[in-house]
């Protein structure tokens, strides 16, 4: 293969500009500050077990600083977290400095672990702080993406009994809203949500897959499915298939006539 030599002129100028652009992109691309490992990924406390330990490991090449915070945890219908300060949740220490290849532990507990009929839910967050180097010379470190992990903490009820439920909320302006609820007293984790529409003859109209997550006790997670005009007009029934840590549920339900206009 022959070598390519660049001389002066428009071609050389374009190549030089392209190389400069790539170099600039690499220089300003965000870097991940560390490689953290947090174990366990959830904690279950009981009346006879009021505390537990979370271990944070620094698998990166630089010393990191971690700030620990904790909140009572609830959810809205979209699955977004609702966090509130809690005097019941305690944890120590609140600041960690972890050298490369080292581990540190945080003790997490509850002030009140009396038997409860409904599961109580909390979250402990481990948030990486900017390095001392980046604070002293920010212009030399570029953009760094810092890690943040949330560990669920549950106070188990006397008898754990999650109960997945399915429902159709309605059809409005071409959007079908369905719900995966929890009539039980403890959370479940939905691993997959399938939503399929059927016409009057039972033929498929659409088939969608949605991501699942935690559904807390007495909570619900709504899913909004946007439909095309033909899908909306033909829709008569919907089949929801929910796969969860508490078992799988599948149900076909009628859809009341709604608005297909946008």
Secondary structure, DSSP 8 states (H G I E B T S, - for coil): -------SSHHHHHHHHHHHHHHHHHHHS-EE---EEEE-SEEEEBTTB-EEEEEEEE-SSS-EEEEEEEEEEEE-TTS-EEEE--SSEEEE-SEEEE-TT-EEEEEEEES-----SS-EEEEEEEEEE--HHHHH-HHHH--EE--EEEEEEEE--SS----EEEEEEEEETTEEEEEEEE-SSS-EEEEEEEEEEE-TTS-EEEEEEE---EE-TT-EEEEEEE--HHHHHH--EEEEEEEETTEEEEEEEE--------
